[in-house]
Amino acid sequence: MGLIPDELKDMLGQVFAMQHGQQRQAVTMLAGFISTNETNLDYMDSYIDPLYDFMEQGSDTEDVIREYIAYISTFDSQKGRERLEDLEETLGYKSKIVYAAGLVAKHIHAGQKDKGGNDYFSSHLLPVGLAGFGWKEQVIGFLHDAAEDTTYNVTEIIELLNAKTEDIVNAPEEEWYKPWMEEIMPYAGETTHLLTQEEAEEITEALNLLNHNNASSRESYISGMRDNRLAIKVKLNDLNNNMDISRIPSPTVKDEERILRYAKEHQYLLEMLNEIQRPLLDQLSK
């Protein structure tokens, strides 16, 4: 039996009152942190983190968290930058850039088929894009084969991405929204942050590393990603999908040999990724 309206109204009232109390406490504590030059992030987070549970784009709650991040940036710029990026991703400020990357990929790869004769976007680019952890990995996942398999270079691809993002921002949703976008989380908010120059350069570097035409051999292609976490993680997602032999109706010995090579490259890339992440893991364990 469902809740009757009065019970539901009372329950919502209690929730809103609790949230208001948490926000008021966070505002008071933040003022104290700033006045006393507090720098213990674990201590401060214990008061601020509950706001994330009911934060919405453009809300007073977001303003409080942004003020907190701005304060963190005064004594740890790297932490402040990371937290600002996480905040904006959590609130869907970058989701439309991911949508745009998918639309660009679908357009420039139109008509292409994979080795099993399947539509290339649906069978490969879409799952690789969706496998990304975070908006940059998703954008690069959608576009990782663009410079390699189409007539566009990376500079042109970034231009297409920017143009498509602006189209999405300025057009009614019914004109561009596609069902596969439902799987991209978080759902886009009303406001979208367009790609910054720094972000464009980071994505450009990864896309160039993922283009095997830029390498003299397969070995140098894989090893060339060593210091780029984004390129490595997208390539791992790419290999995971390419190792799915079910995409090929009648696999041959050549297909099996290629998948075995992919498996060895996958292991090598995992070791490279662990090397990059080990210092961070060591720091967190202290």
Secondary structure as UniProt FT lines:
FT   HELIX           5..36
FT   HELIX           41..48
FT   HELIX           49..53
FT   TURN            57..58
FT   HELIX           60..73
FT   TURN            74..75
FT   HELIX           77..90
FT   TURN            91..92
FT   HELIX           95..108
FT   TURN            109..111
FT   TURN            115..116
FT   HELIX           121..125
FT   HELIX           126..130
FT   HELIX           135..143
FT   TURN            144..145
FT   HELIX           146..149
FT   HELIX           154..170
FT   HELIX           173..175
FT   HELIX           179..183
FT   HELIX           197..209
FT   HELIX           212..214
FT   HELIX           218..223
FT   TURN            224..227
FT   HELIX           229..242
FT   HELIX           245..247
FT   HELIX           253..285
//
